[in-house]
Amino acid sequence: MEIDNQSKLRSELEKLRLEHLDLDRAIEALEESGRADQLQLTRLKKKKLALKDKITKIEDQLFPDIIA
């Protein structure tokens, strides 16, 4: 059961990392175009930050800090 859960978490983590990277590239492309809508950029950046929070949460579940 534990292995199945870890497998699901790793799969979700990979999906979120790819989505985060896609958003990063989209934001960069909009900024470089010089025609970026500031509201759209703000929304994309907030979404990217929310994804980063989800990534961090899953990483903490998979790789907990062990205090020696």
N, C-alpha and C positions, 0 to 999 in steps of 0.2 A: 504494500500500500504506500509506504513512504517513497519508494523508488518511482512509483507511478506519479505521485504528487510532484516530486522533483523534476521529473520529465516534463510534466505540464508547465511547471514554472519556468524551466529552461526554454521551452518552446515559446511561451508568452514573452519571456525576456528578449529573445531574438526578434520576435515580431515587433515589439516596442522599440528596440534599438534601430531597426530598419526604418520604422515610421519616423523616429526622431531624426535620423540622418536625412530622410526625404524632406522633412520640414526645414531642416537646416539649409539644405540646398535650395529649396524654394524661396526661403527668406533671402538668402544670398543673391539669388538671381533677380528677385524683385528690387533689392537695394542697388544692385549694379545697373539695372535698367534705367534708373533715374526717374521713372514714372510711377514709382510705388505709391499706392494709397496707404497713408499712415494708419488708418483704421484697420485695414486688412493686415498690415505688418504687425500691428499690436496684437491682433487676434491670433495670428500665426505664432508669435512669440509666446503668448500665454499658453497656447496649446502645447508648444514645444516644452515649456517649463512643467506643465502638468504631466507630460509623458516622462520627463526626467524624474519627477517625483515618484511615478509608478515604477520606473526602472530601479530606482534606489530602494524602494520598498521590497521589490522582488529579490534584488541582490542581497538585501539584509536577511531575507528568509533563507536564501540558498547558502549564504556565506556569513553566518553570524560571527560577531566579534567574540572571541574567547579570551577572557582575561586570565593570564597565567598566574 
